[in-house]
């Protein structure tokens, strides 16, 4: 009887060790689509977010040159809407525009405003790559990344104002602190997402693309080629600044696909994409950025 009890205790101890190992290892080898949620301090409603995004888009449109190519824009908007409606925030009214520069980039504003650079359109090699990039930008909207940041900065601004009223801060200290935290008004297009935010947008984008019927390898291959991009060094620097460590993101996405293989037969390319690429070649060259005096 004593031997049996000793054996049972040893078995339980070993089993406990194995369970602990399982708990420690599993989160490292298996991830799932993130479940985005607002930060607790983000009290903006969807309507308020869309109003903020609309105002930011109006200001953005004054600072960039929007490509005047109705058929090409309609194609990008159709593809973007297809991906957005497969996201976890399909109720947002998404808008997709093409910026007429050769930069290889894209960005999103609150409320579903997504801007794709002409250079990125030229860079992607098939429709699944473009769908993956659009889905990634939609992922930032889905995860409230800009609005969470705006809410945080608004709280900081309000706190600074209260401290100033209480006489704790003088005007100069208040200005310096607001400059350090960025103030309540964000230049969303220039916002640098954290590694965690980029990873979350990647995962959300990958699953968005899958639900929309696109091969998730498109996002992987686009990021992989971006990590080896040897074009204009200035563009590369800007790209890496806004979207850090693409090689690590590729590694994470590949690991996710190994653990959660997508369905077979997902769409890779289309005649519409090929037609869009051909139309892109017929357009006048993008205007060169003006040199600063």
LODREN-356784 format. One record per atom (N, C-alpha, C, O): x, y, z. Coordinates in steps of 0.001 Angstrom, whole numbers, plus 500000, padded with zeros to 6 digits. Last residue first. Layout:
XYZ...
END
This chain:
513593573870450405514560574962450223515507575044451428516391575900451461513008570532449492512895571578450489514000572618450273515156572292450003511691569553446365512839569631447272512654570798448234512214571884447857508710567815445801509434569081445751510552569099446786510363568702447936508559564615444267508400565451445450509258566715445350510392566673444872507254564281440975508399564179441877508194565098443085507714566223442942504246562622440064504989563875440267506124563673441260505968562976442263504453559610438148504058560294439380504861561571439545506042561603439201503897559645434587504731559408435775504210560168436984503605561233436855500618558740433308501786559635433347502601559371434616502047558919435618499757555244432793499542556553433406500791557424433314501904556902433248500287552723431939499900553698430920499741555111431475499607556067430711500770551186434162501901551478433270501566552543432229502465553195431697498229550891435196499215551649435962500387552069435076500926553166435221497075549145433407496642550542433405497643551420434140497877552563433749498401546813434195498617547347432853498217548812432783498917549627432181497349546494436749498788546684436591499110547275435216499986548131435090494662546071436121495046547233436916496537547532436765496935548693436664494826543638434791494365544809434050494757546094434783495136547083434155495626542035436919496521542194435767496139543423434933497002544148434439493329542220438511494606542717439010495567542970437855496242543999437817491476541003436828491274542396437226492572543002437745492883544157437457492367538415436706492477539229435497492318540710435829492939541567435200494190537474439681492957537677438913493256538496437664494275539181437585495515535237442227495619536320441257494297536447440510493394535628440685494762533500444309496107534061444263496175535296443355496827536284443695492275532185446457492621532956445260493995533598445375494344534166446410492592528827447760492313530250447914492889531041446739493862530624446111492968526040447801492294526662446671491941528116446831491072528614446116492454525005451237493071524879449914492288525690448881491107525984449064492553527000454258491896526105453298492641526075451965493365527009451622495658527212456189494453527771455581493792526751454660494407525742454317496865525759459233496896525787457761495587526333457191494513525957457660498124526650461879496728526783461442496689526876459924496500527964459379500839526196462045499979525708463118498507525715462729497733524880463196501764527407459736502099525994459987501168525404461034500754524250460926500842529991460091500262529193459011500604527716459158499820526858458751502515530814462219501054530749462401500406529860461344499522529064461659504989530787460967504746529897462104503252529724462350502784528626462653504588532818459101504839531449458632504587530442459752504036529368459513504328535010460837503209534609459988503375533177459487502411532412459454506900535121461984505721534900462827504532534414462005503811533510462427508496535636459719508725534432460523507506534096461371507117532932461472507516538140458985507390537003458069507526535696458834506757534760458618508374539615461162506939539466460939506668538309459985505693537577460160511104539564460808510542538903461987509042538683461810508505537672462263511226541081458443511723539699458453511160538926459638510781537764459497510289543664459126509453542789458288509928541340458301509100540437458179510882545772461241511251544364461297510381543446460436509778542518460976508249548295461205509546547745461595509647546236461454508652545516461534506972550525459477506621549110459563507880548324459923508515547745459042508092553039459621506658552899459853506230551454460043505226551188460705510760552488459168510395553316460304508925553125460642508555553058461814510775551104456816511150550373458026510781551163459272510518550577460322510035553233455122509221552027455222509509551278456511508588550865457216512133555028455388510782555428455794509893554214455999509095554169456934514204553464454330514283553959455699512899554334456223512539554003457352513291553113451732513490551950452599513506552385454054512892551746454909513358555711450781512075555030450883512175553825451807511254553547452576516104556145450873515222557001451660513863556341451851513282556396452935517120554269449047517393554119450480516492554963451369516151554559452480515197552882446519515657554153447048515886554032448558514944553724449289515556549343446880515278550522446064515882551764446673516954551712447275515683546824447916516937547538447698516731548762446800517629549158446056514093544725450215513924545804449251515205546628449136515749547079450145513788542652451859514981542618451020514982543759450001515766543761449052511406543093453052512555542967453943513863542947453168514927543192453736509712542968450866509973544272451470511199544220452377511949545192452463509606540234450491510312541041449499510598542451450017511605543057449651508137539588452800509461538999452582510253539817451571511441540067451770505738540930452410506611541342453504508032540820453302509006541514453592504803539435450211504991540883450100505931541386451182506826542184450904504634536865451286505604537125450215505848538624450037506969539040449745502606537285453247503932536782453619504965537136452554506041537644452871500412538059451762500965538990452738502381538590453116503252539443453286500140535657450262500336536933449603500943537970450539501878538678450165499487533588451863500895533680451489501190534994450776502346535409450688496759533540452049497485534368453018498975534466452730499659535326453284494707533841449276495827533076449802496627533955450767497127535005450364491355534898449911492675535094449337493746534268450051493685534038451259488775535052450930489041534089449872490407534186449243490631533634448166488220536463453145487832537092451874488129536191450681487778536523449549489418534894455037487954534925454993487441535542453705486362535193453227492104535533454401491613534159454265490090534150454165489530533473453302492202538253455065492424537831453684491881536433453450491264536170452417491784538116457846490855538866456990490956538382455548489946538132454890494072536723458589492773536049458703491692536779457915490785536147457374495967538727457975496071537404457380494729536667457439494305536061456455495131540881459572495122540987458115495156539634457442494458539409456453495597539873462124494239540233461734494123540299460215493140539832459638498393539594461896497547538427462150496099538705461757495451537868461130499165542296461385499537541212460482498599540020460643498073539496459661498201543599463650497625543935462347497965542876461306497146542583460435499904542410465547498459542215465649497787542506464313496908541760463883502379543373464657502135541930464689500639541632464745500158540717464077501987546111465036502228545595463685501950544100463630501355543611462670501700546153467823500592546592466970500758546071465548499789545639464924504230545280468625503051544505468992501858544873468114501092543999467708505865547313467645506043545960467120504806545112467414504375544322466573503841550281467120504762549442467876504871548069467220504072547714466353503750552631464421503133551595465235504196550785465957505313550625465465504031555944464082504869554748464063504240553719464993504202553912466209502279558208461999502358557492463260503181556218463102503045555500462111501805559648459785503201559535460195503366558745461487504475558630462009499082559692459567499840559082458480501291558856458858501942557967458310498207561117461777498038559673461739498910559011460677499412557904460873499239563320463701499416563163462259499389561664462001500434561013462005496965564158466292497936563231465714498041563414464211497038563639463533496478566184469015496250566080467572497341565236466945498522565566467056497238566335471660496002565630471348495757565433469864494925564612469479500832565695472069499626566517472063498397565713471655498510564529471337503227564389472268502628564519470949501371565347470912500882565676469831504756564201474509503733563174474315503000563299472986502233562410472616506431566428474121507016565103474361506007563999474073506348562982473469504655568514473889505497568184472734506079566788472892506208566050471916503631568492476467502742568197475352503538567832474097503141566948473338505932569261477875505347567943478107504431567539476960504444566388476525506345571862476874507376570842476701506808569436476889507162568521476146503971573153477694504299573050476265505299571930476032505136571134475108504274572982480494503127572363479839503408572145478362503120571075477828506530574524480891506566573107481241505426572357480557505603571229480097505514577027480061506614576416479325506708574925479624506941574132478712503442577552481955503163577444480527504261576699479774503972575838478943503885575410484867503796576705484203503629576499482713503671575359482249502033573242486959502901573432485794502769574860485286501682575437485279500442573733489152501533572774489300502537572929488167503741572772488370498200575274488977499454575950489255500635575025489436501715575466489829495893574204488138496169574089489571497474574766489959497818574825491139496135574553485440495131575349486147495391575351487649495152576341488340498079572596484963498399573990484714497425574903485460497834575907486044496688570288485549497854570625486358498240572089486187498671572744487136494781570420483515494347570474484905495504570857485832495336571639486768496446570150481275495654571370481437495190571535482884495199572642483421497443567588481651498360568719481662497610570033481888498084570914482605495063566112481354495783566117482629496748567280482740496865567894483801494502566560478696493567567037479709494230567104481077493991568027481855496731565270477561496504566696477326495584567275478394495849568349478934496282562654478405497500563353478820497312564857478691497680565623479583493885562158477066493917562136478530495142562861479062495059563594480047494851562289474453493837563249474887493792563320476405493675564405476976496516560089474392497109561417474282496129562514474704496534563543475245494599558053474597495660558194475605496240559604475587496427560228476631493097558483472289492452558564473605493489558768474702493283559558475624495046558015470334494430559340470436493774559522471802493880560589472407495508555305470798496588556264471002496040557677471157496504558444472001493041554258470112493565554031471457494653555052471778494713555591472883493004555072467442492061555667468379492468555414469824492259556275470679495023553525466239495120554989466250494210555608467299494598556563467973494027550866466842495371551314467195495483552833467268495985553370468255491730549271466671491628550586467333493006551188467628493139551953468583491732546974465153492323546890466489492347548229467226492930548316468307490685547830462718489952546833463500490430546824464957489626546683465879492779549431461825491487550036462156490694549105463066490108549538464058494735547500461394495016548595462329493721549279462763493576549664463923493453545934459445493712545382460772494029546448461801493637546323462961493610547478457193492297547349457828492470546820459250491730547206460154496289546902456695495901548270457061494519548294457700494284549047458645496030544150456076496881544590457186496484545989457644496355546237458843494446544256453806493910543625455011494722544008456242494166544173457328496253545435452036495025546147452394494430545588453680493968546339454539498119543316451951498524544642452426497301545451452852497310546082453909496521541239450889497154541091452186497565542427452778497385542656453974495842542266448384494775541993449358495355541877450761494755542359451721498398542273447233497694543540447452496578543367448481496391544221449348498861539496447219499773540401447911499091541728448217499195542244449330496780538556445650496830538139447049497790539012447852497563539246449039497368539577443122496253540147443879496285539750445348495862540525446205500941540093442736499665539432442438498602539977443384498894540729444314503007541835443327503117540999442132501856540209441808501724539703440693503642545230444318502980543937444537502912543164443224502777543750442149504715547639443185505577546666443868504937545287443987505609544277443780502717549241442243503691548750441278504528547612441867504993546733441141501484549788444652500722549133443590501655548529442546501406547438442032503537551187445844503182549874446378502371549086445368502537547874445233503501553531444346504691552689444326504433551297444867505038550329444406501050554630445122501208554110443760502424553187443648502381552180442941499927553712448373500805554490447506500935553815446138500929552588446029496764553828449786497776552966449177498628553810448244498097554544447411494951554483452667495684555079451553496766554114451088497580553643451883491819554242454179493058553536453849493666554151452590492986554319451578489673554836456754490281555487455588491656554866455341492546554953456187488339553897459081488352553107457863488884553780456621488575553336455515488510555239461497487241555261460778487262554617459419486304554762458659491874556527461292490708556037462032489454556056461157489372556813460190493855555541458426493384556535459380492232555932460168491667554921459751496730553787457225495298553864457494495029554949458526495864555235459384499045553442454467498703553766455850497192553842455986496468553947454996501865552315452584500416552414452761500177552815454203501014552557455069504519552194450086503982552343451436502457552339451398501843552358450331506877553180448241506322551847448503505792551858449928506528551567450871506491556108446234506847555482447508506179554112447630505051553918447175505706557489444034506389556224443803506825555538445095507467554488445047502362558804444344503807558910444516504402557520444314503704556510444408499426559372444658500191559386443410501667559719443655502159560767443237497567557157446571498420558345446605499370558283445415500036557272445190494312556028446382495676555802445903496417557126445909495956558105445323491942554923448895492451555893447946493890555547447558494597554865448299488991553695450328490336553373449854490746554363448758489993554608447815486992553495453201487298554240451985488748553980451603489636554037452454484405551926455127485792552009454667485895552774453347485006552707452498482506552261457715482424552650456305483836552920455777484384554007455962482164549448459899482810550717459588482703550996458088482800550073457279481239546882460083480235547949460153480832549327459868480091550278459621483217545022460232482650545282458905481657546432458898481270546910457831485456544250461986484703545508462111484097545860460757484434546899460188486806542005461362486010541963462584485329543293462898484702543445463947486476541520457775487195541831459002486262541735460203485080541422460066485223541312455427485585540037456055486314540251457375486725539290458025485018543854454579483770543211454992484007541839455604483112541265456223487671544284453791487152544948454984485878544288455491485678544173456700487857542819451389488656542431452549488070543008453833487980542313454845486048544252449840485907542807449978486653542305451203486148541474451957487126546802449909485826546562450538485600545067450771485026544672451786489501546359448436489564546753449837488256546500450570488259546039451712488446545769445907489235544764446614489297545080448102489162544185448937487171548233445392486415546976445376487146545894446158486547545188446969489338550019445526488238550144446485487411548860446549486995548442447630490829549117443353491413549061444698490315549144445750490353548425446749488953549679441278489449548315441506489992548173442930489655547220443632488662552432441495487494551574441703487914550137441981487313549456442811491239553241440799490748553498442155489550552619442474489427552115443590491196552487438130492178551896439034491737552074440492491855551157441305489140554125437148489033552674437034489985551968438003489619550969438622490052556825437798488806556251438326488734554723438268488310554090439235492623558355438682492463557215437774491243556434438242491380555479439006494384560443440103493136560610439356493058559528438283493389559765437121495747560033443289495796559624441887494420559755441246493424559251441766496332562794445342495519561603445112495514561284443617495300562167442787499018563979447006498398564038445679497655562730445445498276561671445357498681565367450341499168564381449379498460564586448050497441565271447970497468567360451777498919567234451893499515566222450916500725566222450688494792567226451553495415568510451216496934568397451155497603569238450554494215564727452503494020564961451069494606566301450612494883566489449428494542565170455244495523564356454515495438564626453021496461564741452346492248566589455886493546567241456022494623566486455234495504567099454631490339564607455341490255565905454665491597566627454720492036567209453728491153562640457147491249562381455705491188563679454911491902563837453921490534563840459569491934563536459279492140563288457796493167563671457236487735563907459288488479565167459401489956564942459070490566565754458374487260561147459229486829561990458104487587563314458108488029563787457061488210560329461739488847559858460515488505560717459311489362560984458468486346561601463394487772561927463514488503561532462239489316562296461718484066560255462506484144561717462367485593562182462461486022563052461702484656557658463244484512557955461824484571559460461564485067559893460524484661558013466046485884557601465345485798557936463864486760558443463287481986558639466462483011559644466764484325559298466067485018560180465559480846556200465729480470557427465007481512558519465232481875559238464302481940554493467637482266554291466222481962555551465410482724555923464517483023556526470471482084555641469777482541555450468337483429556161467866485692556643472780485137557104471515484175556069470946484473554875470939487028555909475020485569556027475142484921556539473862483727556838473853489645554311476095489130554745474794487606554731474839486976553681474711490517553169478396490373554627478408489865555174477076489673556382476943490757550518477762489742550887478747489491552390478776488402552840479132490995550011474242491636550268475526490579550791476487489617551435476069488892547695472521489279549057472854490066549073474159489834548262475055490218544714471054489278545403471928489799546804472201491001547060472121490592541824468957490871543222469294489803543809470202488630543442470122491842538909469219490506539444469455490664540893469894490851541161471080493968537413466736493737538261467907492276538682468008491574538792467004494000534051465805493620535406465397493349536245466641492581535831467510496645532450467642495348532471466985495036533905466598495717534844467011499581530375467918498867531641468096497532531532467383497321530606466599501794528166469193500480528285468568499858529637468908499649529964470076504213528212470437504153527541469144502794527691468471502658527372467289503951529552472816505045529937471946504904529347470557505418529912469592501880528395474201501704529760473709502794530196472749502588531110471951503145525782474706502057525965473746501851527407473297501661527636472103505066525909476788505483525776475397504375526159474429504647526806473418503771526162479242504824527103478879505136527091477398505434528131476811501979524053479223501461525411479347502495526430478896502164527429478257503776521903479073502788522098478019502268523534478026502130524158476974505125522130481497505874522284480258504939522581479098505251523404478238502993521573483205503631522875483269504406523159481988504362524267481454502519518921482470501473519920482239502047521334482260501659522187481462504895517756483341504571517738481922503508518778481583503580519435480545504667518167486092505773518762485359505500518830483875505821519820483217502425516624486641502371518061486862503474518790486114503266519876485573503481514126486072502390514633485249502266516146485394502034516862484419505332513909488144505796513936486754504739514519485832505043515300484931503531513917490312504565514932490227505088515072488801505270516181488299502040511658489784501373512950489794502383514075489634502141515053488927504032509737490079503360509886488787502682511245488672502731511899487630504672510055492769505691510298491763505073510543490389505507511416489637502245509327493911502754510676494127503804511039493076503833512157492562502079506691493078501066507645492645501554509075492794501318509924491934504245505512494406504206505531492947503229506584492444503525507294491483503435505844497050504657506492496599504669506613495078505042507647494523501153504217497026501012505636497305502231506407496823502098507491496254502352501708496530501391502261495574501233503767495759501182504514494781503878501410498814504542501505497525503631502130496481504051502952495667501921501194500798502841502320500840503541502508499505503779503643499092500837498793500000500000500000500000500869501253500000500591502229499303
END
